[in-house]
Structures are given as C-alpha cells and as structure tokens.
Amino acid sequence: MSNDRAEIEKRRTFAIISHPDAGKTTLTEKLLLYGGAIALAGSVKGKKTARHAVSDWMEIEKQRGISVTSSVLQFHYGDRCINILDTPGHQDFSEDTYRTLMAADSAVMVIDAAKGVENQTRKLFKVCVMRNIPIFTFINKMDREARDPFDLLEEIEKELGIQTYPMNWPIGSGKEFKGVYDREQQAILSFTANNGQREVESVQADLDDPNLGQLIGEEHRQTLVDDIELLDGASADFDMELVRTGKLSPVFFGSALTNFGVEPFLKEFLRLTPPPLPRNSSAGLVDPVQAPFSAFVFKIQANMNKAHRDRVAFLRICSGKFERGMEVYHVQGEKKMKLLQPQQLMAQEREIVDEAYAGDIIGVFDPGIFSIGDTICTPGHPVQYEGIPTFAPEHFARIRQVDTMKRKQFVKGTTQIAQEGAIQIFQEPNKGMEEVIVGVVGVLQFEVLEYRLKNEYNVDIRREGLPYQYIRWIDNKDLDPKKLNLTSDTKVVQDFKGNFLLLFTNEWNINWALEKNPDLRLSEVNRDT
C-alpha cells in the first residue's frame, strides 16, 4: 500500500481551459516538450506545414486548426506523472468539454493578455466553480501588445468572482517585453526571444541590482519598482487553502509561443496543485489512497482508430490501483467483467498498460455497454459516483440519410455518436429512424456530425435547421403526450431511452403548455443521468 500511496501522490490531473485562440493548445504542447513527451511542437495553424497540434487527432481538427474534441495526454516531469485533459476551446464546443472538467482535479485557465476574459472562459470557469477545484491562471501572449496587468487582474476578479494572486509580474509587453519578476524568489527573469526553442535565454537579477536599468531599461526598472511596491501593499495574501477550494487563483504571465515563463509556471504549478482528491459517491467521500479500485466513465469515443472501427471508454481512476486483467464490477450493468485492452493515451497514440493509479486516465475497449457517468469498481466494494450532468441542447436540426439503402449505417452512426455525448438524438413518436432530430450545445457539432457520418460510416446526410430553442423533459411517466394541449409550433419527441420531451420555439409556448395542462410537470434536465 505504501508504494501505491507514493504512486498516487505523484499524480497530477488537470484540464486546460480557454477561449479560442488564447494559446491553450500551444501551451499544452510546450508542457509536453518540457516533459520530453514530444521533440518538436506542431503548428496549430498548420496550413503551411505538415505538422499539426499533437493533441488534435480528428481529421477535421487538422484541417481547421482547432480542437473540437477533448484529448488526454500523459507525460512525466521530474518525479511527477502528469495527466493533461486538453479541452476544446472553440466557441461551438460540446458537452464533451463539461464532462472532461468533471475528471480533473484542477484547471489551468489560459487568458489572452490583449483580450482578457472572454465569453468561452466564463462558461468553462462556471463548471470549475461548481466543483470547487483549484484554478491557476496563465496570462499568455505577453510577447504581443497587452493590456495593463492590473486591469487584467481586476477583470478576472470582477468577471469570474475569484480573487487573484500574481506569482510573477510582467516587465513590458510586445516588442518591449523584457521578462518577469518572480515575487517569491524576488528575482527578475529577463527575456530574449529565441523562436520558441525549448531553452529560453534568460538572465536573473534582483531589484537592487545596479545593472538592472541597463538590462531592462531605466523606464521599465522604475515602473517595475512602483508596481511591486503597489502589489506588496495592496494585493491579498497568498492563502493555500483558498487556492485548494477554488477561491484564489495564482496568476502567471508569460508567452507560450516563445516559451518564456512556461517552465517556471510548470514547476510552480506542480508544487501547488493537489494530488488526486477524494470524490463524492453514494457511499460518501472516497479516499483515493485508502479505498480499493474505482473509476467512472467521463468520455466515450468511437472510431479513434479508423482501421479497427473501435470504441473507447475513457475512465478517470478515482481510487486504488488498476491492474491489467483484474476483475471489476460495472455498477450500472450489475455485472462482473474484465476491462479489455487497457490503454494510456497520447491523443490518438495508444499504449497497452499493465497498471494505473488514482488520478490516471485509461481507455478501455467498449463493446457498447458503457454510458457516460458509469462507475466501475472492485467487486464486493460497491460505490457509485455522482452522475455527470446532461446539458440541454440549444440548437436543433432534422437529419436524414441521402441513400435509403444505408439505413443501417445511418442508425449505427447517429446512435454511437449520441452515446459519446457530442450530440443528443430525438425521434418523433411512431416514426422510424430514417430521420432523426439532433440537438447540440454548439452548432459546430452539426458540422462534426456530418463529417463523421461521411468519413466513419460512409453516410451522406441532408440537414434541415429547426426553429426550436428550448427543450423540456416530461416528468409525468403516466401521461399521454397526444392528449396535451400545445401550440402548433411545439413538438413532442422521444429521446433514445424512450423518455418524452417537448421542443419549444420560445418561452411563451412553455408557459402556455403549463397553463393549459395543469398536471403537466416539466424539467430542464434529464432525470435519468
């Protein structure tokens, strides 16, 4: 057990979140570079080069230079074993992003120094707050013209409702970016651009160094002295307990593209971020070290390997040690089983593993028995983790196959992609699966669906946008939807578990349905999850 404890305490499992183009994927790759997991960082914009971001594995991601599905990346740095959950930053992200955050113990929030807090950052931040996980902030792109750092900190505190504590402080920005001042070491790390190679040229000096004016310029020296005096007098004290509960965010300034500030950030982050945390379950808090093996499914991905047409369930190990070939209990399926081909992942690259520990993410072959949120544990020690929320779709479309002879592939494709959680599918009662209504959180998922059906299932589809904006599940199990008094533009549908729902074009129609049907009970979330 002592060896298991040591292995578990080495683990650090975190998600990287940001608005599109804040530099999240670039930062991820530089962390991998320092961990020795890759030798060369790919260009995210990859249009003029054959290289692409390591974490982007789906063909559509390589073509468009964006991340549309969450990746899992594991590497070692020093004595730490690091699991990075790289989430999609695109504004049309899916529920996949939310679910991935449920598997993380902490989050790194990447913010563009010129743009500050953006809409996507707010959405993802809310999920982190919901879980009270530590949030570390990396203010990126200091090598470009940036906003005043005091204004950026004020905006983070005001917009996101979290206190900030700058761990370092920038000296200039853009062409005048001279480096950062490390507040704990009370030392200046000056910056010399070197085209993003692994080792950045830097010179250390302190505020009293007589040569400091020559190193960073007299004007920057005076501004820095004034800023540090103001920070030391006005900023909140560093409180590790507030960091652990997600109420205080340590802030770092740097440039992922040029590599400046990335390794100091990584070292400090690993020092401050927690090992695997206890998780809530039906049996109370589950201790990652003391409890036997348990895990939950937070992501399902079909066709990661086109040659094998496989389907992988991603498990976050919450407690204990996993060993290849061990017997486990699938709580929702109420049966014992062996997890076949356990793998650890580097985007689409996979490696069979013999053992893994709490904090690790492993992929297992899924013959179609797992659902998002399922719990797997040691037989005789039943535990069930809290369900992962299903978010209501905000966009709807009717899709049908072009070739009626490909009905089987159409049904298989839409069903499997829905089981992954990227889309939700609905049927009109008493209609077959020749056409389905698809609901998504972000409209990009329609494009991804069309692309995947064509490339993975060889099915062309026609898509017709629908005007619905609101969805409500019917809670009354004994109610006949045909007898409901509804407006003409309200539609009755069923999800693939057979539950009845109503699709509405506006809020007025929701109020009409409730007024005209006094016994009707509606819910914004799916109670089955």
ZAMARGU-4260 file (C-alpha; in steps of 0.2 Angstrom, whole numbers, plus 5000, padded with zeros to 4 digits):
<rodrens>
0) 5000/5000/5000 | 5015/5012/5004 | 5021/5010/4986 | 5003/5013/4979 | 5002/5029/4990
5) 5018/5035/4983 | 5012/5032/4965 | 4995/5041/4968 | 5003/5056/4977 | 5014/5058/4961
10) 4999/5060/4950 | 4993/5077/4944 | 4977/5078/4933 | 4972/5094/4926 | 4962/5102/4912
15) 4967/5117/4902 | 4953/5129/4898 | 4952/5144/4887 | 4943/5155/4874 | 4948/5151/4856
20) 4965/5157/4851 | 4971/5161/4868 | 4985/5149/4866 | 4979/5134/4875 | 4985/5121/4863
25) 5002/5129/4861 | 5004/5130/4880 | 4999/5111/4881 | 5012/5107/4868 | 5026/5117/4877
30) 5022/5107/4893 | 5024/5091/4883 | 5040/5097/4876 | 5047/5100/4894 | 5041/5083/4899
35) 5051/5075/4885 | 5035/5068/4878 | 5037/5077/4861 | 5053/5083/4852 | 5045/5096/4841
40) 5030/5107/4844 | 5017/5107/4830 | 5010/5122/4822 | 4991/5124/4827 | 4988/5134/4812
45) 4996/5120/4802 | 4991/5126/4784 | 5009/5129/4778 | 5017/5114/4787 | 5013/5096/4788
50) 5014/5097/4807 | 4998/5099/4817 | 4995/5101/4836 | 4999/5084/4845 | 4983/5085/4854
55) 4972/5087/4839 | 4969/5069/4832 | 4952/5070/4822 | 4955/5074/4804 | 4943/5089/4804
60) 4954/5097/4818 | 4969/5096/4807 | 4960/5104/4793 | 4953/5118/4803 | 4967/5121/4815
65) 4955/5120/4830 | 4951/5107/4844 | 4934/5100/4843 | 4935/5085/4855 | 4944/5083/4871
70) 4961/5074/4871 | 4970/5065/4885 | 4989/5067/4886 | 5001/5059/4899 | 5019/5063/4902
75) 5032/5063/4916 | 5041/5079/4923 | 5053/5076/4937 | 5045/5064/4949 | 5028/5069/4944
80) 5016/5059/4932 | 5005/5072/4923 | 4988/5069/4915 | 4983/5084/4905 | 4965/5084/4899
85) 4965/5096/4884 | 4948/5103/4881 | 4940/5111/4865 | 4942/5129/4866 | 4931/5133/4850
90) 4915/5143/4854 | 4905/5129/4847 | 4911/5117/4860 | 4901/5102/4865 | 4896/5094/4882
95) 4912/5084/4880 | 4921/5099/4887 | 4910/5100/4903 | 4912/5081/4906 | 4931/5082/4904
100) 4931/5095/4918 | 4922/5083/4929 | 4938/5071/4928 | 4950/5085/4933 | 4957/5089/4950
105) 4962/5106/4945 | 4962/5118/4930 | 4973/5130/4921 | 4964/5144/4913 | 4973/5152/4898
110) 4969/5171/4895 | 4975/5181/4880 | 4984/5196/4888 | 4977/5208/4874 | 4959/5202/4876
115) 4956/5197/4894 | 4941/5187/4900 | 4931/5181/4885 | 4914/5173/4884 | 4920/5155/4882
120) 4931/5157/4898 | 4916/5162/4908 | 4906/5146/4903 | 4920/5134/4907 | 4925/5144/4923
125) 4907/5141/4930 | 4910/5122/4928 | 4926/5123/4938 | 4917/5134/4952 | 4903/5121/4953
130) 4916/5108/4958 | 4927/5120/4969 | 4943/5114/4960 | 4959/5124/4961 | 4961/5136/4946
135) 4978/5143/4940 | 4978/5157/4928 | 4991/5159/4914 | 4990/5176/4905 | 4998/5172/4888
140) 5005/5182/4873 | 5015/5194/4883 | 5026/5195/4868 | 5012/5204/4859 | 5004/5221/4864
145) 4995/5218/4880 | 4983/5227/4892 | 4988/5234/4908 | 4991/5219/4920 | 4982/5227/4934
150) 4967/5229/4923 | 4968/5211/4918 | 4968/5205/4936 | 4954/5217/4941 | 4944/5210/4926
155) 4947/5192/4931 | 4941/5196/4949 | 4926/5206/4943 | 4920/5194/4929 | 4924/5177/4937
160) 4921/5182/4955 | 4938/5174/4961 | 4952/5183/4970 | 4969/5183/4961 | 4987/5182/4967
165) 5001/5186/4954 | 5015/5174/4956 | 5026/5184/4944 | 5024/5201/4936 | 5027/5206/4918
170) 5040/5219/4913 | 5033/5227/4897 | 5024/5218/4883 | 5025/5216/4864 | 5042/5222/4857
175) 5046/5229/4874 | 5043/5213/4884 | 5058/5212/4895 | 5054/5197/4906 | 5045/5194/4923
180) 5048/5197/4941 | 5046/5182/4952 | 5038/5188/4968 | 5043/5173/4979 | 5061/5172/4973
185) 5062/5192/4972 | 5071/5190/4956 | 5070/5196/4938 | 5070/5183/4924 | 5074/5194/4909
190) 5068/5188/4892 | 5077/5185/4875 | 5066/5179/4861 | 5073/5163/4853 | 5059/5157/4841
195) 5051/5146/4854 | 5065/5133/4856 | 5065/5123/4872 | 5078/5133/4882 | 5074/5151/4883
200) 5089/5163/4885 | 5087/5172/4902 | 5097/5182/4914 | 5092/5183/4933 | 5094/5199/4943
205) 5086/5207/4958 | 5078/5224/4960 | 5093/5231/4969 | 5105/5226/4955 | 5114/5241/4949
210) 5115/5235/4931 | 5096/5232/4931 | 5092/5248/4922 | 5104/5243/4908 | 5096/5225/4907
215) 5078/5230/4905 | 5079/5249/4903 | 5078/5263/4916 | 5059/5267/4912 | 5054/5248/4914
220) 5065/5247/4930 | 5056/5262/4938 | 5039/5255/4933 | 5043/5238/4940 | 5049/5245/4957
225) 5032/5255/4958 | 5021/5240/4953 | 5029/5229/4965 | 5028/5241/4979 | 5009/5243/4975
230) 5007/5224/4974 | 5015/5220/4990 | 5005/5234/4999 | 4988/5231/4991 | 4986/5213/4985
235) 4978/5199/4995 | 4990/5187/5005 | 4993/5171/4997 | 4982/5158/5005 | 4984/5140/5000
240) 4968/5135/5007 | 4959/5147/4996 | 4968/5140/4981 | 4963/5122/4985 | 4945/5127/4986
245) 4945/5137/4970 | 4943/5154/4978 | 4960/5161/4975 | 4969/5159/4958 | 4988/5160/4957
250) 4992/5170/4941 | 5007/5168/4930 | 5012/5179/4915 | 5022/5173/4900 | 5022/5168/4882
255) 5018/5150/4876 | 5023/5153/4858 | 5041/5160/4863 | 5042/5148/4878 | 5045/5161/4890
260) 5038/5158/4908 | 5032/5141/4903 | 5044/5130/4913 | 5044/5141/4929 | 5025/5140/4928
265) 5025/5121/4926 | 5037/5120/4941 | 5027/5131/4952 | 5010/5124/4946 | 5016/5106/4951
270) 5022/5112/4968 | 5005/5120/4972 | 4992/5109/4963 | 4985/5094/4973 | 4987/5075/4970
275) 4971/5066/4967 | 4957/5072/4978 | 4943/5062/4987 | 4927/5061/4976 | 4909/5061/4981
280) 4899/5045/4979 | 4884/5036/4985 | 4894/5029/5000 | 4901/5047/5004 | 4919/5053/5000
285) 4930/5040/4993 | 4948/5042/4998 | 4960/5039/4983 | 4973/5030/4993 | 4963/5020/5006
290) 4949/5014/4995 | 4950/4999/4983 | 4950/5002/4964 | 4936/5013/4957 | 4933/5024/4942
295) 4920/5032/4931 | 4917/5034/4913 | 4918/5053/4908 | 4920/5051/4889 | 4916/5038/4875
300) 4924/5040/4858 | 4921/5029/4843 | 4932/5026/4828 | 4948/5033/4836 | 4957/5021/4825
305) 4949/5020/4808 | 4957/5004/4804 | 4949/4995/4818 | 4932/5004/4819 | 4934/5003/4838
310) 4925/5012/4853 | 4935/5018/4868 | 4928/5022/4885 | 4939/5034/4895 | 4940/5031/4913
315) 4946/5043/4927 | 4953/5032/4941 | 4947/5039/4957 | 4954/5027/4970 | 4966/5012/4972
320) 4976/5003/4959 | 4971/4996/4942 | 4980/4980/4936 | 4978/4973/4918 | 4967/4958/4919
325) 4959/4961/4936 | 4940/4958/4938 | 4929/4973/4941 | 4911/4977/4944 | 4901/4988/4932
330) 4888/4996/4944 | 4875/5001/4931 | 4876/4985/4921 | 4876/4975/4938 | 4889/4963/4932
335) 4907/4957/4934 | 4919/4959/4919 | 4937/4961/4914 | 4942/4978/4905 | 4950/4973/4889
340) 4965/4981/4881 | 4968/4995/4895 | 4977/5009/4886 | 4986/5025/4891 | 4985/5039/4878
345) 4994/5052/4870 | 4980/5060/4859 | 4977/5045/4846 | 4993/5036/4851 | 4990/5022/4862
350) 5000/5010/4873 | 4994/4995/4882 | 4996/4997/4901 | 4998/4984/4915 | 4994/4996/4929
355) 4987/5013/4933 | 4983/5023/4949 | 4971/5035/4955 | 4972/5051/4945 | 4976/5042/4929
360) 4965/5041/4914 | 4964/5025/4904 | 4955/5020/4889 | 4946/5003/4888 | 4938/4994/4874
365) 4919/4997/4875 | 4908/4984/4865 | 4893/4996/4868 | 4889/4993/4887 | 4896/5009/4895
370) 4887/5026/4896 | 4894/5042/4901 | 4894/5043/4921 | 4895/5024/4924 | 4905/5018/4939
375) 4917/5003/4938 | 4924/4997/4955 | 4932/4982/4964 | 4919/4968/4966 | 4912/4967/4984
380) 4915/4986/4987 | 4901/4994/4978 | 4902/5013/4976 | 4893/5024/4963 | 4899/5041/4958
385) 4888/5056/4956 | 4881/5057/4938 | 4888/5069/4926 | 4875/5082/4921 | 4867/5082/4904
390) 4866/5100/4897 | 4851/5105/4887 | 4854/5107/4868 | 4852/5125/4862 | 4852/5121/4843
395) 4841/5108/4833 | 4841/5101/4816 | 4832/5087/4807 | 4844/5075/4798 | 4840/5061/4786
400) 4851/5049/4775 | 4853/5053/4756 | 4854/5035/4751 | 4839/5025/4759 | 4849/5009/4757
405) 4861/5015/4770 | 4849/5015/4784 | 4859/5003/4795 | 4874/5013/4794 | 4864/5029/4797
410) 4856/5022/4813 | 4873/5015/4819 | 4882/5031/4816 | 4869/5043/4824 | 4867/5031/4839
415) 4886/5029/4843 | 4890/5047/4841 | 4875/5051/4853 | 4881/5038/4865 | 4898/5048/4865
420) 4888/5063/4872 | 4893/5075/4857 | 4875/5076/4851 | 4858/5071/4858 | 4846/5062/4846
425) 4827/5063/4847 | 4813/5054/4837 | 4795/5059/4833 | 4784/5046/4841 | 4779/5032/4829
430) 4792/5037/4816 | 4806/5026/4811 | 4825/5030/4812 | 4825/5036/4793 | 4826/5053/4800
435) 4830/5060/4817 | 4830/5077/4826 | 4848/5081/4833 | 4851/5093/4847 | 4868/5101/4851
440) 4875/5113/4863 | 4886/5121/4850 | 4882/5122/4831 | 4899/5116/4826 | 4894/5099/4832
445) 4882/5098/4817 | 4897/5100/4805 | 4907/5087/4815 | 4892/5075/4815 | 4890/5077/4796
450) 4909/5075/4793 | 4910/5059/4804 | 4895/5051/4797 | 4903/5053/4780 | 4920/5048/4784
455) 4917/5035/4798 | 4901/5027/4792 | 4900/5031/4774 | 4883/5040/4775 | 4879/5056/4767
460) 4865/5066/4776 | 4853/5081/4772 | 4852/5093/4787 | 4837/5105/4790 | 4838/5118/4803
465) 4824/5118/4816 | 4817/5134/4825 | 4817/5126/4842 | 4827/5135/4856 | 4820/5126/4872
470) 4819/5108/4877 | 4809/5101/4892 | 4808/5083/4898 | 4790/5077/4904 | 4792/5071/4921
475) 4774/5063/4922 | 4778/5045/4917 | 4759/5040/4915 | 4754/5055/4905 | 4749/5053/4886
480) 4758/5066/4876 | 4745/5065/4862 | 4732/5072/4874 | 4742/5088/4879 | 4735/5105/4874
485) 4750/5113/4865 | 4753/5127/4852 | 4755/5121/4834 | 4774/5125/4834 | 4778/5114/4849
490) 4784/5097/4845 | 4783/5081/4855 | 4798/5069/4854 | 4807/5055/4862 | 4825/5053/4867
495) 4834/5036/4863 | 4829/5030/4881 | 4811/5032/4877 | 4808/5047/4888 | 4795/5060/4881
500) 4801/5078/4879 | 4794/5094/4872 | 4803/5106/4860 | 4798/5124/4861 | 4802/5139/4850
505) 4800/5152/4864 | 4797/5154/4882 | 4779/5160/4879 | 4775/5142/4872 | 4782/5134/4888
510) 4770/5145/4899 | 4755/5140/4888 | 4759/5122/4890 | 4759/5123/4909 | 4744/5134/4910
515) 4733/5123/4898 | 4739/5107/4906 | 4738/5109/4925 | 4745/5092/4929 | 4760/5093/4917
520) 4777/5093/4925 | 4792/5098/4915 | 4811/5098/4919 | 4826/5106/4911 | 4837/5091/4914
525) 4836/5073/4910 | 4832/5064/4927 | 4839/5048/4920 | 4858/5054/4920
</rodrens>
